[in-house]
Amino acid sequence: MAQDPQDEKPQEPNTGSEGIPAPEGAANLIDTDYVIGQDNITASPLGVNVDLHGKVFLFSSIVILLFVILTLALQDQMEPIFNSMFSFLTTNLGWVFILGANVFVILAIVLIFTPMGKVRIGGAGATPDFGYAGWFSMLFAAGMGIGLMFYGVSEPLTHYGTAMGGISMGEDGVRTDWAPLGAAEGDQAGAISLSMAATIFHWGFHPWGAYAIVGLSLAIFAFNKGLPLTMRSIFYPILGERIWGWPGHVIDILAVFATLFGLTTSLGIGATQAAGGLNYLFGIPAGDATLVLLILGITLVALGSILLGVDKGVQRLSQINMVLALLLLLFVILVGPTLMIATGVVENLIGYVTHLPAFSMPFGREDANFSQGWTAFYWAWWIAWSPFVGMFIARVSRGRTVREFLISVLVVPTLASVVWMTAFGTTAIDQVVNAGVTAVQDAELELQLFTMLEQLPLTAITSFVGITLVIVFFITSSDSGSLVIDSITAGGKVDAPKPQRIFWALIEGALAIALLLGGGLAALQTAALTTGLPFTLVLLVGCYGIVKGLMSEPKAK
């Protein structure tokens, strides 16, 4: 039986809420006898300390290990299976992802303009843990990373090429092209505008809408309600005390699968691009052996980062990465078509807003290849990432009002993505259109960034910076992702023993290797779709939980 908001009462939180501070000022804590970690298994086999939620950890780890073993053992048989699954999910269920992402964005916007926007995360008297500059940089770094490096050049170029190619029809009267919407055959300016609008659509409000809802839900139920920092807590208004039983276990297990496969998709894409870059710069063969060695090497570095701890490890790497990314962005803006980039930011935003209703339509789409093969995959990927990103931004957003949180999470990273995609995409398209450099468009996806940088000064330096960014994004994602998965499988504890994080970091590397060898990019995309689908349904139900939770909270003055 779901607990009514009137059953919630101001009080001190459970002392068992390790790592979760008590609310400051008025807050309606949920009255429950559950203590964080009470169902955990604590032991020290062979001198290694473990503190695990037995059911969630064992089920999740056994299923993942079996999947890795089967995929590696049956590589030839798995690839056609992955391809068939990808085709089935995008063709028949792509609308679920598109509709779900729309719901998350709409809910986030509605909450901004309601009285619930005045609720403060961490209690009515809470103060922010971080200043705006640090908070904004962490918001941006949390959600994107490797994807910006891989798709910053390749996606605008791809959409430009398909839009210019126009519409093509098969014998059955169904479109066979991959152009967004109605394409722009022969219209160069129209194709550029459409390609950039499509790219920004995939990196704008919709992914951040999913992150915002998950992050806000986790933050409110942890910092205001005193529940564990796990996905099951969001469902307390619906399930009540049953979240501590198997219904809650299933929710957390799905969160582990979604996070792990979403993260692995990014790691696999990053490894592919890093291997391509090393081949491009130094002639290192970009085959399976290189991919495996690269993932193993980067995973070992990630383990070192875990052992150093968050402050000395991932935080320093993140700071280095943000500086390098900013320098590379400024370099491309200054030595690329600066005026086109400057004017393009505004023009691309206008194009994005103009085409947004058509891009967001889940039904009756004529551009099925684009909406199913691009948009549905992206939304599944972002939704699979949402427990990871949501938990991170929840932990760094204590003290912000709901309105401040949602506006910042939706707008700031979206604007940063617009600038990044405009700078890299416009530069690449300009090289093709005005400089006649077709090599950029003809290159493999993972090489298009490096081919674009080759046309600019200081190629060796900028390409090396690009590879470094991909690798460091890989390390920080692996480190942060293992922290989040470990927290879920440790029953919501945020200070579980480090060997557990090491275990999950190794699993992430092994899973990335298995998927790349067992089906390449299609396998990575299928993994994100397969785990993203049930988690989309989970989050749609969870939207009710966050609204009900916010309605019972006192509003900040």
C-alpha positions as MATLAB code, in Angstrom:
seq = 'MAQDPQDEKPQEPNTGSEGIPAPEGAANLIDTDYVIGQDNITASPLGVNVDLHGKVFLFSSIVILLFVILTLALQDQMEPIFNSMFSFLTTNLGWVFILGANVFVILAIVLIFTPMGKVRIGGAGATPDFGYAGWFSMLFAAGMGIGLMFYGVSEPLTHYGTAMGGISMGEDGVRTDWAPLGAAEGDQAGAISLSMAATIFHWGFHPWGAYAIVGLSLAIFAFNKGLPLTMRSIFYPILGERIWGWPGHVIDILAVFATLFGLTTSLGIGATQAAGGLNYLFGIPAGDATLVLLILGITLVALGSILLGVDKGVQRLSQINMVLALLLLLFVILVGPTLMIATGVVENLIGYVTHLPAFSMPFGREDANFSQGWTAFYWAWWIAWSPFVGMFIARVSRGRTVREFLISVLVVPTLASVVWMTAFGTTAIDQVVNAGVTAVQDAELELQLFTMLEQLPLTAITSFVGITLVIVFFITSSDSGSLVIDSITAGGKVDAPKPQRIFWALIEGALAIALLLGGGLAALQTAALTTGLPFTLVLLVGCYGIVKGLMSEPKAK';
ca = [
       0.000    0.000    0.000;
       1.528    3.341   -1.008;
       2.152    5.737    1.838;
       0.119    8.925    1.864;
       2.031   12.223    2.145;
       0.232   12.916    5.432;
       2.052    9.929    6.912;
       5.336   11.727    6.355;
       6.460   13.859    9.274;
       9.338   16.164   10.132;
      11.947   14.272   12.134;
      15.577   13.353   12.173;
      16.593   10.853    9.480;
      17.662    7.299   10.205;
      21.130    7.206   11.665;
      21.854    4.397    9.248;
      21.783    6.782    6.267;
      25.501    6.624    5.740;
      26.834    9.469    3.657;
      23.413   11.161    3.359;
      23.289   14.361    5.453;
      20.216   15.299    7.454;
      17.918   17.939    5.932;
      18.556   21.528    6.968;
      15.361   23.283    7.965;
      11.856   22.050    7.238;
      11.532   18.780    5.286;
       9.050   15.905    5.356;
      11.058   12.795    6.067;
       9.411    9.452    5.374;
       8.723    7.495    8.558;
      10.263    4.089    7.964;
      12.102    1.659   10.200;
      14.357    0.588    7.361;
      18.052    1.267    7.966;
      20.352    1.638    4.964;
      22.437   -1.496    4.590;
      20.363   -3.648    6.951;
      19.927   -6.341    4.269;
      23.594   -6.272    3.268;
      26.100   -9.081    3.490;
      29.300   -7.985    5.239;
      32.320  -10.254    5.154;
      36.078  -10.325    4.598;
      36.871  -13.319    2.357;
      40.636  -13.666    1.926;
      41.067  -10.369    3.725;
      38.951   -8.407    1.195;
      36.173   -6.393    2.819;
      32.751   -6.514    1.143;
      29.462   -4.851    2.075;
      26.820   -5.916   -0.468;
      23.081   -6.082   -0.900;
      23.034   -9.839   -1.442;
      20.071  -10.198   -3.803;
      20.764   -7.148   -6.006;
      24.504   -7.761   -6.252;
      24.372  -11.513   -6.825;
      21.626  -11.452   -9.454;
      23.162   -8.498  -11.336;
      26.733   -9.796  -11.323;
      25.836  -13.399  -12.241;
      23.674  -12.339  -15.203;
      26.325   -9.928  -16.488;
      29.148  -12.470  -16.119;
      27.126  -15.112  -17.986;
      26.383  -12.591  -20.734;
      30.091  -11.735  -21.098;
      31.110  -15.406  -21.236;
      28.442  -16.354  -23.797;
      29.156  -13.335  -26.000;
      32.894  -14.036  -26.056;
      32.393  -17.770  -26.611;
      29.825  -17.361  -29.399;
      31.053  -14.263  -31.238;
      29.991  -15.371  -34.722;
      26.540  -16.408  -33.565;
      25.922  -13.293  -31.452;
      26.456  -10.669  -34.165;
      23.360  -11.577  -36.255;
      21.335  -11.833  -33.039;
      22.358   -8.299  -32.040;
      21.528   -6.992  -35.510;
      18.085   -8.624  -35.468;
      17.312   -7.322  -32.000;
      18.348   -3.788  -32.958;
      16.132   -3.869  -36.035;
      13.143   -5.261  -34.117;
      13.396   -2.787  -31.235;
      13.825    0.315  -33.395;
      11.171   -0.685  -35.934;
       8.471   -1.753  -33.488;
       9.206    0.060  -30.239;
      11.088    3.209  -31.229;
       7.969    5.243  -30.428;
       8.208    4.202  -26.757;
      11.577    5.918  -26.372;
      10.476    9.050  -28.260;
       7.223    9.338  -26.297;
       8.983    8.686  -22.998;
      11.642   11.348  -23.629;
       8.873   13.839  -24.447;
       7.171   13.086  -21.121;
      10.402   13.733  -19.175;
      10.982   17.101  -20.860;
       7.370   18.211  -20.438;
       7.310   17.194  -16.772;
      10.560   19.071  -16.095;
       9.209   22.225  -17.733;
       5.863   21.975  -15.899;
       7.604   21.591  -12.521;
       9.582   24.783  -13.174;
       6.389   26.851  -13.373;
       4.464   25.257  -10.484;
       4.767   26.032   -6.748;
       6.730   22.758   -6.451;
       9.607   24.623   -8.102;
      10.150   26.412   -4.770;
      11.055   23.208   -2.924;
      14.706   23.198   -1.896;
      16.815   20.039   -2.215;
      18.141   19.117    1.232;
      15.510   21.023    3.229;
      14.088   24.535    3.252;
      17.207   25.932    4.938;
      19.842   24.056    2.909;
      22.650   25.986    1.230;
      24.418   24.896   -1.995;
      27.492   22.713   -1.595;
      29.121   24.173   -4.741;
      29.294   27.572   -6.422;
      27.701   28.130   -9.818;
      30.932   27.806  -11.828;
      31.899   24.466  -10.316;
      28.322   23.184  -10.379;
      27.781   24.075  -14.038;
      31.049   22.439  -15.108;
      30.146   19.236  -13.269;
      26.668   19.189  -14.836;
      28.137   19.375  -18.318;
      30.941   16.883  -17.676;
      28.546   14.350  -16.157;
      26.222   13.797  -19.073;
      28.201   13.940  -22.289;
      31.935   13.337  -22.631;
      32.887   10.610  -25.093;
      29.761   11.147  -27.194;
      30.688   14.751  -27.973;
      34.095   13.644  -29.207;
      32.710   10.844  -31.393;
      29.628   12.552  -32.808;
      30.689   16.227  -32.784;
      31.926   15.964  -36.367;
      30.365   12.761  -37.655;
      26.719   13.451  -36.853;
      26.365   16.903  -38.508;
      28.262   15.601  -41.550;
      26.103   12.495  -41.791;
      22.827   14.408  -41.548;
      24.093   16.980  -44.050;
      24.932   14.255  -46.566;
      21.600   12.449  -46.195;
      19.613   15.713  -46.298;
      21.361   16.799  -49.509;
      20.735   13.354  -50.981;
      16.998   13.852  -50.672;
      14.209   11.326  -50.330;
      14.447    7.872  -51.912;
      11.626    5.355  -52.005;
      11.702    1.562  -52.106;
       9.488   -0.621  -54.254;
       7.041   -0.953  -51.384;
       6.621    2.823  -51.183;
       8.585    3.119  -47.949;
      11.437    5.606  -47.641;
      14.885    4.032  -47.750;
      16.955    7.175  -47.085;
      18.230    8.242  -43.663;
      17.526   11.971  -44.034;
      15.772   13.778  -41.164;
      12.192   14.941  -41.786;
      11.615   15.869  -45.459;
      15.329   16.224  -46.355;
      16.608   19.228  -48.356;
      17.655   17.824  -51.720;
      19.890   20.242  -53.614;
      19.349   22.990  -51.004;
      22.764   23.476  -49.445;
      21.724   26.083  -46.861;
      18.598   24.105  -45.991;
      20.596   20.886  -45.595;
      23.100   22.594  -43.278;
      20.302   24.058  -41.156;
      18.431   20.747  -40.984;
      21.569   18.741  -40.165;
      22.556   21.029  -37.289;
      18.983   21.143  -35.942;
      18.842   17.329  -35.971;
      22.200   17.092  -34.187;
      21.246   19.609  -31.495;
      17.926   17.799  -31.038;
      19.845   14.686  -30.026;
      22.087   16.586  -27.602;
      19.643   19.185  -26.254;
      16.623   19.266  -23.959;
      15.505   15.653  -24.350;
      18.557   13.850  -22.939;
      18.841   16.418  -20.186;
      15.127   16.082  -19.461;
      15.691   12.416  -18.591;
      18.762   13.273  -16.503;
      16.894   16.090  -14.729;
      13.911   13.957  -13.699;
      16.064   11.073  -12.434;
      18.519   13.407  -10.669;
      15.751   15.445   -9.038;
      13.889   12.309   -7.925;
      16.986   10.783   -6.335;
      17.924   14.072   -4.666;
      14.480   14.703   -3.139;
      13.979   11.170   -1.818;
      17.506   10.990   -0.409;
      18.168   14.506    0.919;
      14.597   15.504    1.834;
      12.960   12.160    2.594;
      15.922   10.335    4.192;
      15.795    7.272    1.912;
      18.779    5.479    0.308;
      20.334    6.984   -2.807;
      19.011    4.237   -5.098;
      16.312    4.053   -7.763;
      13.905    2.093   -5.556;
      13.478    5.121   -3.277;
      11.648    7.067   -6.019;
       8.831    4.503   -5.860;
       8.051    4.870   -2.148;
       4.881    6.939   -2.816;
       3.657    4.086   -5.048;
       4.933    0.932   -3.314;
       5.403    2.088    0.263;
       7.388   -0.342    2.442;
       7.372   -2.893   -0.389;
      10.343   -1.084   -1.945;
      12.529   -2.938    0.558;
      11.383   -6.275   -0.892;
      11.488   -7.818   -4.348;
       9.689   -4.963   -6.148;
      12.513   -2.683   -5.039;
      15.152   -5.306   -5.842;
      13.848   -5.558   -9.427;
      13.926   -1.771   -9.854;
      17.526   -1.576   -8.637;
      18.590   -4.556  -10.761;
      17.114   -2.888  -13.852;
      18.991    0.289  -12.891;
      22.242   -1.703  -12.694;
      21.664   -3.277  -16.111;
      20.691    0.040  -17.709;
      23.646    1.912  -16.218;
      26.128   -0.818  -17.062;
      25.068   -1.248  -20.686;
      24.615    2.477  -21.243;
      28.079    3.089  -19.846;
      29.553    0.208  -21.854;
      28.110    1.706  -25.048;
      30.040    4.907  -24.368;
      33.210    3.030  -23.437;
      33.031    0.903  -26.585;
      32.509    3.947  -28.801;
      35.363    5.733  -27.037;
      37.706    2.779  -27.482;
      36.831    2.571  -31.188;
      37.603    6.257  -31.685;
      40.810    6.131  -29.630;
      42.025    3.112  -31.625;
      41.171    4.885  -34.882;
      43.036    7.991  -33.738;
      46.134    6.008  -32.749;
      46.091    4.332  -36.144;
      45.648    7.692  -37.881;
      48.478    9.400  -35.996;
      50.962    6.622  -35.304;
      50.016    3.814  -37.676;
      49.046    1.439  -34.861;
      46.759   -1.280  -36.321;
      43.134   -0.582  -35.401;
      41.999   -4.213  -35.164;
      40.397   -6.238  -32.388;
      43.732   -6.789  -30.639;
      44.295   -3.036  -30.345;
      40.760   -2.504  -29.038;
      41.190   -5.188  -26.390;
      44.602   -3.908  -25.275;
      43.314   -0.345  -25.220;
      40.303   -1.220  -23.059;
      42.484   -3.305  -20.733;
      45.037   -0.507  -20.391;
      42.455    2.194  -19.766;
      40.612   -0.028  -17.281;
      43.857   -0.477  -15.322;
      44.314    3.288  -15.207;
      40.710    3.618  -14.010;
      41.493    1.142  -11.233;
      44.399    3.363  -10.172;
      42.013    6.312  -10.083;
      39.622    4.327   -7.879;
      42.412    3.452   -5.450;
      43.459    7.103   -5.210;
      39.915    8.105   -4.308;
      37.472   10.597   -5.779;
      39.325   13.749   -4.678;
      42.756   12.718   -5.928;
      41.608   10.528   -8.801;
      38.516   11.257  -10.809;
      38.216   14.895   -9.709;
      41.703   15.786  -10.963;
      41.180   13.889  -14.198;
      37.851   15.648  -14.719;
      39.455   19.044  -14.186;
      42.222   18.234  -16.682;
      39.660   17.027  -19.203;
      37.484   20.119  -18.909;
      40.495   22.377  -19.522;
      41.629   20.327  -22.530;
      38.090   20.242  -23.976;
      37.747   24.017  -23.597;
      41.126   24.632  -25.224;
      40.279   22.357  -28.161;
      36.897   24.069  -28.574;
      38.447   27.557  -28.536;
      41.111   26.434  -31.005;
      38.515   25.153  -33.484;
      36.472   28.350  -33.126;
      39.484   30.624  -33.644;
      41.193   28.840  -36.562;
      38.022   27.466  -38.152;
      35.296   29.501  -39.884;
      34.909   31.803  -36.873;
      32.167   34.034  -38.297;
      30.121   31.037  -39.496;
      30.421   29.436  -36.071;
      29.441   32.644  -34.244;
      26.372   33.272  -36.394;
      25.641   29.540  -36.552;
      25.053   29.275  -32.796;
      22.020   31.572  -33.025;
      20.819   30.208  -36.368;
      21.131   26.613  -35.202;
      19.194   27.344  -32.016;
      16.394   28.894  -34.082;
      16.414   25.901  -36.437;
      16.332   23.515  -33.472;
      13.316   25.232  -31.909;
      11.565   25.443  -35.285;
      11.961   21.735  -36.053;
      11.524   20.525  -32.449;
       7.806   19.609  -32.712;
       8.379   17.558  -35.884;
      11.485   15.826  -34.469;
       9.601   14.978  -31.250;
       6.610   13.345  -32.956;
       6.564    9.641  -31.962;
       3.929    8.480  -34.480;
       3.268    8.757  -38.210;
       6.861    9.550  -39.146;
       7.886    9.310  -42.795;
      11.581    9.532  -41.883;
      11.516    6.137  -40.146;
      15.214    5.398  -40.601;
      16.162    8.672  -38.929;
      13.631    8.522  -36.087;
      14.183    4.837  -35.373;
      17.862    4.404  -36.169;
      19.094    7.710  -34.742;
      16.584    9.190  -32.284;
      15.304    5.964  -30.705;
      18.875    4.748  -30.153;
      19.944    8.058  -28.646;
      16.983    8.206  -26.267;
      17.566    4.622  -25.153;
      21.248    5.450  -24.588;
      20.476    8.582  -22.562;
      17.793    6.829  -20.512;
      20.179    3.943  -19.805;
      22.724    6.535  -18.638;
      20.189    8.378  -16.474;
      20.774    6.497  -13.166;
      24.514    7.185  -13.517;
      24.197   10.860  -14.450;
      21.149   11.403  -12.257;
      22.863   10.055   -9.155;
      25.932   12.197   -9.839;
      24.045   15.462  -10.338;
      21.837   14.657   -7.342;
      24.920   14.394   -5.140;
      26.311   17.761   -6.271;
      23.001   19.713   -6.302;
      22.066   19.764   -2.634;
      20.912   23.231   -1.604;
      19.375   24.214   -4.967;
      15.663   24.818   -5.419;
      13.781   22.517   -7.780;
      13.257   25.442  -10.183;
      16.941   26.388  -10.110;
      17.957   22.757  -10.529;
      15.685   22.072  -13.496;
      16.460   25.307  -15.358;
      20.194   24.780  -14.905;
      20.200   21.078  -15.792;
      18.074   21.656  -18.890;
      19.545   24.904  -20.216;
      23.253   25.119  -19.317;
      24.413   21.746  -20.738;
      22.127   22.201  -23.756;
      23.738   25.563  -24.595;
      27.201   24.062  -24.102;
      26.303   21.217  -26.472;
      24.972   23.711  -29.034;
      28.278   25.616  -29.003;
      30.344   22.402  -29.239;
      28.303   20.841  -32.039;
      28.137   24.130  -33.947;
      31.907   24.666  -33.720;
      32.920   21.160  -34.801;
      30.001   20.482  -37.130;
      30.185   23.836  -38.913;
      33.948   23.534  -39.357;
      33.608   20.062  -40.893;
      30.714   21.046  -43.182;
      32.587   24.200  -44.254;
      35.574   22.055  -45.249;
      33.311   19.900  -47.424;
      31.171   22.672  -48.917;
      33.587   25.579  -49.315;
      37.034   23.950  -49.312;
      36.084   20.823  -51.249;
      37.741   18.519  -48.691;
      35.664   15.390  -49.299;
      38.082   13.266  -47.234;
      36.335   14.502  -44.087;
      32.969   13.192  -45.254;
      34.400    9.986  -46.703;
      36.332    8.974  -43.568;
      35.078    6.315  -41.157;
      32.944    7.739  -38.342;
      35.648    7.281  -35.712;
      38.196    9.087  -37.928;
      36.146   12.100  -39.019;
      37.242   14.215  -36.043;
      40.907   13.604  -36.832;
      40.387   14.146  -40.560;
      38.741   17.487  -39.802;
      41.594   18.517  -37.490;
      44.082   17.577  -40.237;
      42.830   20.526  -42.297;
      43.646   22.950  -39.442;
      47.037   24.090  -38.070;
      48.891   22.117  -35.376;
      47.290   18.856  -36.514;
      49.540   16.531  -34.527;
      48.970   18.446  -31.295;
      45.206   18.823  -31.634;
      44.724   15.205  -32.705;
      46.761   14.033  -29.719;
      44.629   16.235  -27.471;
      41.544   14.651  -29.052;
      42.794   11.125  -28.302;
      43.722   12.178  -24.767;
      40.231   13.584  -24.204;
      38.603   10.363  -25.378;
      40.839    8.267  -23.106;
      40.376   10.468  -20.038;
      36.612   10.611  -20.602;
      36.787    6.803  -20.715;
      38.666    6.691  -17.392;
      36.400    9.144  -15.572;
      33.256    7.470  -16.914;
      34.470    4.049  -15.817;
      35.476    5.349  -12.385;
      32.266    7.310  -11.777;
      30.088    4.587  -13.280;
      31.547    1.902  -11.037;
      30.886    4.184   -8.042;
      27.207    4.519   -8.995;
      26.688    0.813   -9.727;
      28.471   -0.088   -6.498;
      26.195    2.252   -4.532;
      23.096    0.574   -6.011;
      24.385   -2.954   -5.355;
      25.469   -1.968   -1.823;
      21.909   -1.119   -0.801;
      22.328    2.642   -1.190;
      25.556    3.035    0.747;
      27.870    5.678   -0.703;
      30.971    4.592    1.203;
      31.148    0.869    0.399;
      34.586   -0.852    0.295;
      36.769   -0.045   -2.715;
      37.181   -3.692   -3.862;
      33.531   -3.619   -4.937;
      34.150   -0.604   -7.202;
      37.191   -2.386   -8.602;
      34.991   -5.391   -9.406;
      32.503   -3.270  -11.342;
      35.241   -1.385  -13.198;
      36.623   -4.754  -14.364;
      33.120   -5.881  -15.375;
      32.650   -2.700  -17.431;
      35.893   -3.330  -19.312;
      35.058   -7.008  -19.882;
      31.563   -6.144  -21.116;
      32.895   -3.517  -23.533;
      35.353   -6.068  -24.952;
      32.650   -8.741  -25.242;
      30.232   -6.464  -27.081;
      32.865   -5.077  -29.470;
      34.140   -8.546  -30.358;
      30.632  -10.009  -30.490;
      29.052   -7.467  -32.817;
      30.846   -4.124  -32.851;
      28.875   -0.871  -32.844;
      25.574   -2.679  -33.547;
      26.058   -4.765  -30.401;
      26.730   -1.635  -28.333;
      23.625    0.068  -29.706;
      21.500   -3.041  -29.146;
      22.692   -3.296  -25.547;
      21.607    0.296  -24.879;
      18.219   -0.274  -26.549;
      17.524   -3.565  -24.779;
      18.223   -2.253  -21.289;
      16.837    1.213  -22.021;
      13.377   -0.130  -22.932;
      12.315   -1.583  -19.551;
      13.991    1.283  -17.742;
      12.001    3.804  -19.813;
       8.821    2.183  -18.515;
      10.216    2.233  -14.960;
      10.968    5.956  -15.192;
       7.560    6.776  -16.651;
       5.960    5.214  -13.565;
       8.523    6.989  -11.399;
       7.326   10.379  -12.713;
       4.239    9.960  -10.526;
       6.470    9.252   -7.529;
       8.474   12.463   -7.831;
       5.364   14.635   -8.269;
       3.746   13.099   -5.179;
       6.981   13.454   -3.228;
       7.353   17.131   -4.129;
       3.728   17.943   -3.267;
       4.357   17.061    0.384;
       7.516   19.170    0.732;
       7.573   22.640    2.331;
       8.372   25.419   -0.125;
      11.400   27.678    0.240;
      10.621   31.328    0.829;
];
